[in-house]
Amino acid sequence: MVEQDTDAAGPRHGDDPAGAFGRNVRRCREEAGLTLERLSTRSSVSRAMLSKVERGEKSPTIGVASRISHALGVSLSDLVGAPAGAASGTAVVLRRDDRPVFRDPETGFERHIVSAAPGAGRSEVVAHHLPARVSTGLLPAYPPGTEKQLVVLTGTLTVAIGGISEILNPGDSLFFQADADHGFANRTDAPCEYLMVISRRT
């Protein structure tokens, strides 16, 4: 059994991403005073799955991870872990190899935290890698006041928001209010890379 660890640092090279994610889920759940049963009800994720995630025995898909984070009232980045950016004078530097990364074990979708200090403001920047012919599925709505902006770097991205679909090519950008179910799909035979800025208004 994985020992309880209150260090919220995200997975690095040589670390166990599933174990780090699970420890953060358990920490946030206990801080919120929730039982596994209560979190299961809130997230629509089975108690058995939650238990395996917390013990580091199961890496959740992006859909399951998103439902867990929303049910806990934290960001997905909070569960992946904060980057260990190195302070240099008035700047904080995050090296590429030190990025906390979430990987969907079923699809190969990757979510890289690229904000050196995401807790310093109301916005964070994440880089997404979507393999060929892969979709995130519909992700749950964020709390009102959450906004997303993205720009496609390579490939073609299809974004679904509240029943509306937009196709974006390299260099295209999109802004939307994230308080509706939304999802991202790559319907081509080439991988897609895009940057996203997530802003949360208080």
C-alpha positions as CSV (number, residue, x, y, z in Angstrom):
1,M,0.0,0.0,0.0
2,V,1.3,3.5,-0.9
3,E,2.1,5.5,2.2
4,Q,0.3,8.8,2.9
5,D,2.4,11.7,1.5
6,T,1.3,15.3,1.9
7,D,3.9,16.6,-0.6
8,A,1.9,17.9,-3.6
9,A,4.9,17.9,-6.0
10,G,3.9,16.5,-9.4
11,P,5.5,13.6,-11.1
12,R,8.9,14.0,-12.5
13,H,11.2,11.7,-14.5
14,G,11.6,8.5,-12.4
15,D,8.6,9.3,-10.2
16,D,5.4,7.3,-10.2
17,P,2.7,9.5,-11.8
18,A,-0.2,7.3,-10.7
19,G,1.1,7.3,-7.1
20,A,1.5,11.1,-7.0
21,F,-1.9,11.7,-8.5
22,G,-3.5,9.3,-6.1
23,R,-1.8,10.8,-3.0
24,N,-3.1,14.2,-4.1
25,V,-6.6,12.9,-4.5
26,R,-6.6,11.4,-1.1
27,R,-5.1,14.5,0.5
28,C,-7.7,16.8,-1.1
29,R,-10.5,14.4,-0.2
30,E,-9.5,14.3,3.4
31,E,-9.0,18.0,3.6
32,A,-12.5,18.4,2.3
33,G,-13.8,16.0,4.9
34,L,-15.3,13.6,2.3
35,T,-15.5,9.8,2.5
36,L,-14.9,7.7,-0.6
37,E,-18.6,7.1,-0.8
38,R,-19.4,10.8,-0.8
39,L,-16.8,11.5,-3.4
40,S,-18.1,8.7,-5.5
41,T,-21.6,10.2,-5.4
42,R,-20.3,13.7,-6.3
43,S,-18.0,12.6,-9.1
44,S,-20.1,9.7,-10.6
45,V,-16.9,7.6,-10.3
46,S,-17.2,4.2,-8.6
47,R,-15.9,3.8,-5.1
48,A,-13.7,0.9,-6.3
49,M,-12.1,3.1,-9.0
50,L,-11.5,5.9,-6.5
51,S,-9.9,3.5,-4.1
52,K,-7.6,2.2,-6.8
53,V,-6.7,5.7,-7.9
54,E,-5.9,6.8,-4.4
55,R,-3.6,3.7,-3.9
56,G,-1.8,4.4,-7.1
57,E,-3.0,1.1,-8.6
58,K,-5.0,2.8,-11.4
59,S,-4.2,5.7,-13.7
60,P,-7.5,7.5,-14.5
61,T,-8.5,8.6,-18.0
62,I,-8.8,12.3,-18.6
63,G,-12.6,12.1,-18.2
64,V,-12.4,10.3,-14.9
65,A,-9.6,12.6,-13.6
66,S,-11.7,15.7,-14.6
67,R,-14.8,14.4,-12.8
68,I,-12.7,13.8,-9.7
69,S,-11.1,17.2,-9.7
70,H,-14.5,19.0,-10.2
71,A,-16.0,17.0,-7.4
72,L,-13.2,18.0,-5.1
73,G,-13.4,21.6,-6.1
74,V,-9.8,21.7,-7.2
75,S,-8.1,22.0,-10.6
76,L,-6.7,19.1,-12.4
77,S,-3.3,20.7,-12.1
78,D,-3.7,20.6,-8.3
79,L,-4.0,16.8,-8.5
80,V,-1.2,16.3,-11.0
81,G,1.0,18.5,-8.8
82,A,2.6,21.9,-8.7
83,P,5.7,22.4,-10.8
84,A,9.0,22.8,-9.1
85,G,10.0,26.1,-10.8
86,A,13.4,27.4,-9.8
87,A,13.5,31.1,-8.6
88,S,16.1,33.3,-10.3
89,G,15.9,36.9,-9.1
90,T,12.4,38.1,-9.8
91,A,11.7,35.2,-12.3
92,V,10.6,31.6,-11.9
93,V,11.9,29.1,-14.5
94,L,10.3,25.8,-15.2
95,R,12.5,23.5,-17.4
96,R,10.9,21.3,-19.9
97,D,12.0,18.1,-18.3
98,D,10.5,19.2,-15.0
99,R,7.0,19.7,-16.2
100,P,4.3,17.9,-14.3
101,V,2.5,15.7,-16.9
102,F,-0.9,13.9,-16.9
103,R,-1.1,11.0,-19.3
104,D,-4.3,9.2,-20.2
105,P,-3.4,5.5,-20.1
106,E,-6.1,4.5,-22.6
107,T,-5.6,7.2,-25.3
108,G,-2.1,8.6,-24.9
109,F,-3.5,12.1,-24.4
110,E,-1.0,14.2,-22.5
111,R,-1.5,17.4,-20.5
112,H,1.7,19.3,-19.6
113,I,1.7,22.1,-17.0
114,V,3.9,24.8,-18.5
115,S,3.1,27.6,-16.1
116,A,6.2,28.0,-14.0
117,A,4.1,29.4,-11.1
118,P,0.4,28.6,-11.7
119,G,-0.6,29.5,-8.2
120,A,0.7,33.0,-8.5
121,G,-2.3,34.3,-10.4
122,R,-5.7,33.4,-11.7
123,S,-4.4,31.8,-14.9
124,E,-2.4,28.8,-15.9
125,V,-0.9,27.6,-19.2
126,V,-1.1,23.9,-20.2
127,A,0.2,22.2,-23.4
128,H,-1.9,19.3,-24.8
129,H,-0.8,16.5,-27.0
130,L,-3.6,14.7,-28.7
131,P,-2.5,11.6,-30.7
132,A,-4.0,10.7,-34.1
133,R,-7.7,9.6,-34.0
134,V,-8.0,10.3,-30.3
135,S,-10.7,12.2,-28.4
136,T,-10.9,13.4,-24.8
137,G,-14.6,12.8,-24.8
138,L,-16.9,15.4,-23.2
139,L,-15.3,16.9,-20.1
140,P,-17.5,18.3,-17.3
141,A,-18.3,21.9,-17.1
142,Y,-16.1,24.2,-15.0
143,P,-17.5,26.5,-12.4
144,P,-19.0,29.8,-13.8
145,G,-16.3,32.4,-14.4
146,T,-13.8,29.9,-15.9
147,E,-12.6,30.8,-19.3
148,K,-10.4,28.9,-21.8
149,Q,-8.3,30.2,-24.7
150,L,-6.3,27.9,-26.9
151,V,-4.1,28.1,-30.0
152,V,-3.3,25.1,-32.2
153,L,0.4,24.6,-32.9
154,T,0.3,21.5,-35.1
155,G,-2.4,19.3,-36.6
156,T,-6.1,19.8,-36.7
157,L,-8.3,20.1,-33.6
158,T,-12.1,19.7,-33.3
159,V,-13.6,21.4,-30.3
160,A,-17.1,20.7,-29.1
161,I,-18.8,23.2,-26.8
162,G,-22.4,22.9,-25.7
163,G,-23.4,21.2,-28.9
164,I,-21.4,23.5,-31.2
165,S,-18.3,22.1,-33.1
166,E,-15.4,24.1,-34.3
167,I,-12.5,22.9,-36.5
168,L,-9.2,24.6,-35.8
169,N,-6.0,24.4,-37.9
170,P,-2.4,25.4,-37.0
171,G,-2.4,29.1,-35.9
172,D,-6.1,29.2,-35.3
173,S,-7.2,30.2,-31.8
174,L,-10.4,30.0,-29.8
175,F,-11.9,31.6,-26.7
176,F,-14.8,30.1,-24.8
177,Q,-16.6,30.1,-21.4
178,A,-15.9,26.7,-19.9
179,D,-19.1,26.5,-17.8
180,A,-20.5,24.0,-20.3
181,D,-19.5,20.4,-21.2
182,H,-16.8,20.5,-23.8
183,G,-14.3,18.1,-25.5
184,F,-11.4,18.0,-27.9
185,A,-10.9,15.5,-30.7
186,N,-8.2,14.8,-33.3
187,R,-10.0,13.3,-36.3
188,T,-6.9,13.1,-38.5
189,D,-4.0,10.7,-38.9
190,A,-1.4,13.1,-37.6
191,P,-0.9,14.2,-33.9
192,C,-2.2,17.5,-32.7
193,E,-0.5,19.9,-30.3
194,Y,-2.2,23.0,-28.7
195,L,-1.6,25.5,-25.9
196,M,-4.4,26.4,-23.6
197,V,-4.7,29.3,-21.1
198,I,-7.2,28.6,-18.3
199,S,-8.4,31.7,-16.4
200,R,-10.5,31.6,-13.2
201,R,-12.3,34.7,-12.2
202,T,-13.1,35.0,-8.5
